[in-house]
Amino acid sequence: MSNAVEVTRMSELKDVIANNDKVLVDFSRAEGCVWCKRLAPHFEAAAGMATDTTFVVADVDQDAALLHELMDQGFRSVPTVLLFENGERVAEVKSRTALQIVGEIKR
């Protein structure tokens, strides 16, 4: 069972961010992204450890608006992991292991 919410539409992502105090979003691609596939098990494990944060996987291949949102934020590669608190983006999470991700979002 997954600890992370999967979204495929921008409207779904906005709803999750609006309805949760702390949200960590992994903007990734389902197909063809080796780095996305390497991050996935660590992101999932971190989701099981940080119960005060809602973890979201947003597949940018499924909705062009998700990709444009990422690009509007100034990023040009996937995976990009962004932390939102109270609906506002507060940080880009650079860590790529479960323990490091949890440590970074707890700061």
VENHU-V815917 format. One record per pair of residues at least 24 apart in sequence whose C-alpha atoms are under 10 Angstrom apart, sorted by the first residue. I is the first residue (numbers start at 1). GAP is how many residues later the second one is. Records with the same first field share a line. If there is no record, write none. Layout:
BEGIN
I = GAP / GAP
END
This chain:
BEGIN
1 = 43
2 = 42 / 43 / 45 / 46
3 = 40 / 41 / 42 / 43 / 44 / 45 / 46 / 48 / 51 / 52 / 53
4 = 39 / 40 / 41 / 42 / 43 / 44 / 49 / 50 / 51 / 52 / 53
5 = 39 / 42 / 49 / 50 / 51 / 52 / 53
6 = 49 / 50 / 51 / 52 / 53
7 = 49 / 50 / 51 / 52 / 53 / 55 / 56 / 59
8 = 49 / 50 / 51 / 52 / 53 / 54 / 55 / 56 / 57 / 58
9 = 49 / 50 / 51 / 52 / 53 / 54 / 55 / 56 / 57
10 = 48 / 49 / 50 / 52 / 53 / 54 / 55 / 56 / 57 / 58 / 59
11 = 52 / 54 / 55
12 = 46
13 = 43 / 44 / 45 / 53
14 = 73
15 = 72
16 = 38 / 39 / 40 / 71
17 = 37 / 39 / 66 / 67 / 68 / 69 / 70 / 71 / 72
18 = 66 / 67 / 68 / 69 / 70
19 = 35 / 67 / 68
20 = 32 / 33 / 34 / 64 / 65 / 66 / 67
21 = 31 / 32 / 33 / 63 / 64 / 65 / 66 / 67
22 = 30 / 31 / 32 / 33 / 61 / 62 / 63 / 64 / 65 / 66 / 67 / 68 / 83
23 = 29 / 30 / 31 / 32 / 33 / 59 / 60 / 61 / 62 / 63 / 64 / 65 / 66 / 82
24 = 29 / 30 / 31 / 32 / 33 / 57 / 58 / 59 / 60 / 61 / 65 / 67 / 68 / 69 / 77 / 81
25 = 29 / 30 / 31 / 32 / 33 / 54 / 55 / 56 / 57 / 58 / 59 / 67 / 68
26 = 29 / 30 / 31 / 32 / 33 / 34 / 52 / 53 / 54 / 55 / 56 / 57 / 67
27 = 29 / 30 / 31 / 32 / 33 / 34 / 39 / 40 / 42 / 43 / 50 / 51 / 52 / 53 / 54 / 55
28 = 29 / 30 / 31 / 32 / 33 / 38 / 39 / 42 / 49 / 50 / 51 / 52 / 53
29 = 28 / 29 / 30 / 31 / 32 / 33 / 38 / 49 / 50
30 = 27 / 28 / 29 / 30 / 31 / 32
31 = 28 / 30
33 = 45 / 46
34 = 44 / 45
35 = 43 / 44 / 61
36 = 42 / 43 / 44
37 = 42
38 = 41 / 58 / 59
39 = 40 / 56 / 57 / 58 / 59
40 = 39 / 56 / 57 / 58
41 = 55 / 56 / 57
42 = 53 / 54 / 55 / 56 / 57 / 58 / 59
43 = 38 / 52 / 53 / 54 / 55 / 56 / 58 / 59
44 = 54
45 = 52 / 53 / 54 / 56 / 57
46 = 50 / 51 / 52 / 53 / 54 / 55 / 56 / 57
47 = 51 / 54 / 55
48 = 50 / 54
49 = 49 / 50 / 52 / 53
50 = 48 / 49 / 51 / 52 / 53 / 55 / 56
52 = 54
53 = 30 / 31 / 32 / 49 / 52 / 53
54 = 29 / 30
55 = 28
56 = 25 / 26
57 = 24
END
